Amino acid sequence: TGLDPSAQEALHDAVIALGPPKDATLRGELTQHLIIQVMGGRTSAAMALVRVDPVRAREVLTQVVRRSGVDPTSLEVAHALARCGDTGPVRAIGLPYAREQLRPGRNEGERINKQNALGIELLYAAEWDQAILEFRRMLWCEPLNEVAAYNVACGHSLAGRADDALRALR
């Protein structure tokens, strides 16, 4: 708990990369540390908490998302909840926000990035085919867009279609 912010970020990254500690006592202490950070507004701890204790993460993150408006913080928490199996906040917050950003007349020069953001929200909402369609729209606009091609593959992979995912990567 006495870690400076950069050390906390490193801890979060390590937990996300390596997974939770095997020792139950240490895992419990880490869970409490992450809950305190999440409840204090440090959403970067949200994904680490999901890795350490998904059940407790869902309880805590649901409280956080209820008290916040639509902003990057609530979107990050909604994404963490989706990783716990609760796509409701992504559907309620993330999808409407991403669709609003794509509305005609809203900085058309960044349309590809906004389409990608909508596709990512659709992936978090477990709407695989809709996400793939959005990424394909990106490819129709920019046929050599590697991000879009990769995201098509991710959508197929998440939908359990490994052959289609490999084909998209090729």
C-alpha positions in Angstrom: 0.0 0.0 0.0 3.0 2.3 0.4 4.0 1.9 -3.3 4.5 5.0 -5.4 2.2 5.3 -8.5 4.9 4.0 -11.0 5.5 1.0 -8.7 1.8 0.4 -8.5 1.5 0.4 -12.3 4.4 -2.0 -12.6 2.6 -4.3 -10.0 -0.6 -4.1 -12.0 1.2 -4.9 -15.3 3.0 -7.9 -13.6 -0.3 -9.3 -12.3 -1.9 -9.0 -15.7 1.0 -10.6 -17.4 1.9 -13.3 -14.9 -1.4 -13.9 -13.1 -2.2 -13.9 -9.4 0.2 -15.3 -6.8 -0.3 -19.0 -5.9 -0.2 -18.3 -2.2 -3.8 -17.8 -0.9 -2.8 -15.3 1.8 -0.7 -13.2 -0.6 -3.5 -13.3 -3.2 -6.0 -12.1 -0.5 -3.7 -9.2 0.5 -3.3 -8.3 -3.2 -7.0 -8.4 -3.7 -7.6 -6.0 -0.8 -4.9 -3.7 -2.1 -6.4 -3.6 -5.6 -9.9 -3.1 -4.3 -8.8 -0.1 -2.3 -7.2 1.3 -5.4 -10.2 0.7 -7.6 -12.6 2.2 -5.0 -10.3 5.2 -4.8 -10.6 5.8 -8.5 -7.4 4.1 -9.8 -9.0 2.2 -12.6 -5.7 0.9 -13.8 -6.0 -1.6 -11.0 -9.3 -2.9 -12.4 -7.8 -5.4 -14.9 -5.3 -6.6 -12.4 -8.1 -7.2 -9.9 -10.0 -9.2 -12.6 -7.0 -11.5 -12.9 -6.6 -11.9 -9.1 -10.2 -12.4 -8.1 -12.8 -12.2 -10.9 -15.8 -12.8 -8.5 -14.8 -10.0 -6.1 -13.8 -7.8 -9.1 -17.3 -8.1 -10.5 -18.8 -7.0 -7.2 -16.5 -4.0 -6.7 -16.4 -2.9 -10.4 -20.2 -2.9 -10.6 -20.3 -0.4 -7.7 -17.7 1.8 -9.4 -19.5 1.8 -12.8 -22.8 2.7 -11.2 -21.4 5.8 -9.5 -19.5 7.2 -12.5 -20.8 8.8 -15.7 -19.7 8.2 -19.2 -16.0 8.9 -19.4 -12.7 7.0 -20.0 -12.8 5.8 -16.4 -16.2 4.2 -16.7 -15.3 2.7 -20.1 -12.2 1.1 -18.6 -14.2 -0.3 -15.7 -16.9 -1.6 -18.2 -14.1 -3.4 -20.1 -12.9 -5.0 -16.9 -16.4 -6.1 -16.1 -16.8 -7.6 -19.5 -13.7 -9.7 -18.8 -15.5 -11.0 -15.7 -18.5 -12.0 -17.9 -20.7 -9.0 -17.4 -21.2 -7.2 -20.7 -24.1 -5.1 -19.5 -22.0 -1.9 -18.8 -20.3 -2.1 -22.2 -23.7 -2.4 -23.8 -25.1 0.5 -21.7 -22.1 2.8 -21.8 -19.4 1.8 -24.3 -21.6 0.9 -27.4 -23.7 4.1 -27.2 -20.7 6.3 -26.7 -18.8 4.7 -29.6 -21.8 4.9 -31.9 -22.3 8.6 -31.0 -18.6 9.2 -32.0 -19.3 7.8 -35.4 -22.3 10.1 -36.0 -22.0 12.1 -39.3 -20.3 15.5 -38.8 -18.1 14.4 -35.9 -14.5 14.9 -37.0 -14.7 12.8 -40.2 -10.9 12.7 -40.5 -10.7 10.2 -37.6 -13.5 7.9 -38.9 -11.2 4.8 -39.1 -10.1 5.2 -35.5 -13.7 5.6 -34.4 -14.8 2.6 -36.4 -12.0 0.6 -34.6 -13.2 1.9 -31.2 -16.7 0.7 -32.0 -15.4 -2.7 -33.1 -13.5 -3.0 -29.9 -16.6 -2.1 -27.9 -18.5 -4.8 -29.8 -15.8 -7.3 -29.0 -16.2 -6.5 -25.3 -19.9 -6.8 -25.7 -19.4 -10.3 -27.1 -21.1 -9.3 -30.4 -18.5 -11.0 -32.5 -20.1 -10.9 -35.9 -21.0 -7.2 -35.5 -17.5 -6.4 -34.5 -16.1 -8.3 -37.5 -18.4 -6.3 -39.8 -17.1 -3.1 -38.3 -13.5 -4.1 -38.8 -14.4 -5.2 -42.4 -15.8 -1.7 -43.0 -12.4 -0.4 -42.0 -10.8 -2.6 -44.5 -13.2 -1.5 -47.2 -12.0 2.1 -46.6 -8.4 1.2 -46.1 -7.7 -2.3 -47.7 -4.1 -2.4 -46.2 -5.1 -1.5 -42.7 -3.2 -4.1 -40.6 -5.0 -3.2 -37.4 -8.4 -3.9 -39.0 -7.2 -7.3 -40.4 -5.8 -8.3 -37.1 -9.0 -7.3 -35.3 -11.1 -9.4 -37.8 -8.9 -12.3 -36.8 -9.5 -11.5 -33.1 -13.2 -11.5 -33.6 -13.2 -14.8 -35.3 -10.9 -16.3 -32.6 -13.2 -15.0 -29.8 -16.1 -16.5 -31.6 -14.3 -19.9 -31.7 -13.7 -19.9 -35.4 -9.9 -20.6 -35.5 -9.8 -21.4 -39.2 -11.4 -18.1 -40.1 -9.1 -16.3 -37.7 -6.0 -17.8 -39.3 -7.4 -16.9 -42.8 -7.9 -13.3 -41.7 -4.3 -13.1 -40.4 -2.9 -14.4 -43.7 
